[in-house]
Amino acid sequence: MDKYKINECMEKLTYNQHKLIKRLIPEIIKASINTFHNYRKLQLGDDKDIPYETVRILEVLFGLEVGELANFEVKGKSCRALFKEHHIALVQPQDSYEVES
């Protein structure tokens, strides 16, 4: 399965649109045509990835929302959850106007 929905998005284009966008995208993302083709061939589980800025540019080009180009979900824990897990107290900053006596 493709790591990103680039091919899926391009398949929705007409023949002429596909031909044009295939030529324009490398210029827009400032990469060679070979790099762009390598991005299109990335598979889930591959160690290689597309730089975040390039992913965002492609999402904008294809009219996608943030994160919609990826065919995978990024999972993780918040800092708060990690602090709690490691028994680190969350220190609340004091207001700058409070004066200690």
N, C-alpha and C positions, 0 to 999 in steps of 0.2 A: 504494500500500500504506500502511495506517495506520502511524504512527510508534509508537503504543502499542496494546496489546491490550485496550483498555477495551471496545470494542464486542464483541470476541470473548468476553470474560468476561461481559458483560451478556447476550449471546445464549444463554448456558448456563443462565440463570435462568428460572424459570417466569414466566408473565405477571404474576401478582401480585407476585412478588419483584422483577421488572424495574421495574414501576410504582413500588413503594415505594423501591427503591434509587436510582432516577432522581430522586426527590424528596428523599431524605436526603443523598446525596453532596454536593451544593453546601453544605449546612449543615456537614457533617463537614469538608470541605476549606476552609471559610470563603471561598467564592467564589460568584459569582452563577450562576444556571442557564445564562446565556449563555456565561460563561467555561467552565463544565463542558462544554457542547456544543462549544465551540471546541476544547477539549482532545481530545474524541472525534473531531473532524474533522482533526486534525493528520496530515499525510502525511510520509513519509520525504523528506528533502531540504528540508523547511520550515525557515526560520530561527527560527521561534517554538518555544518549548519549555515544558514544565511544570516548575515549581520542584521540586527534589529532594525536599523534605519532602512535597509533595503526591503525588509518585510513590510514595514509601514508604507513605503512608497508603493509597493505592489498592491497592498490593501486599498490604498487611495485610488490607484489606477483602475482597479477592478470593482470599485464601489463597495468595498467590504468594511465592516466595523473592525475595531481593534481586536486582534486575536482570531479573526475568522479565516485567515489564510491557512492557519495551521490545521493539520489533521490529527492533532493530539491535544491533550489537556495538560497544562502545567500545574502540578500539585506541589504544595509546600505548606509550611507552618509560618504563622506570623511571629514577629519578635516576642510579642506578649505571650504566646503559647510556649515558645522556647524558654522564656524566662521562668514561666510557671513550672514547666517540665524539669528544669534544672534548679528549682527552688531559689531563684534569684528574685529578691523583692523589687517591686517597681517603685522607684523613688519619684515622688511627685515634686516638681520644682516649686519652690516657694515664690510667692508674689514678691516682686522687687520693692514694693512699697512697704512691706512689713519690716518693722524695726525690732530687733531683739533687745530685751531689757537685761 
